[in-house]
């Protein structure tokens, strides 16, 4: 069966520090991968999506970046965090057009 | 670009009542899927119902049904006989050839 792992679950980082959030998918190949950010009580903002290992699209200009070093691994990074980067980050995957998306458990990031 | 709009930030109904959540979207694609997801306080994303754009018949899953109006680009969710466990954030989502895009969400509260 397919599973998705996202870590860490909680992270407190000082302003200006780097960030690395990891997401891995098991039990499938060539998934579509997504990173979303959710501010408190708000909607899901699409940050990055990837339909293949060398294909990553950025939706919102910001100081975050994404990489896909392996087919089923998606990493969200920042060189220097800002206070405004605080939020709840969700990784998700699906296959093809019609399948539902499966989500990781999320990472609550607090930049202090 | 695809956009999804949920115009009701919050809704509140009494238990056993019927409630309808609104969603509109914008796209130039012809083949796509629409979804409703539920996010309870645990923040886990749970698929409620899905609709294929080329199917005229509205999808139904037990107490949940949709009213899909393709020409109007409207995709509302009806919850019948609402239960306390239906209290959650509800997100409308659009999946085209590549991206999975979510609306801003509607916070639904079912009162006893």
Interface residues (C-beta under 8 A of the other chain):
Chain A: X32 X34 X36 X41 X42 X43 X44 X46 X49 X51 X57 X59 X88 X90 X92 X94 X97 X98 X100 X101 X103 X105 X106
Chain B: X6 X31 X32 X33 X35 X43 X44 X45 X47 X50 X52 X89 X91 X93 X95 X96 X97 X98 X99 X100 X101 X102 X103 X104 X105 X107
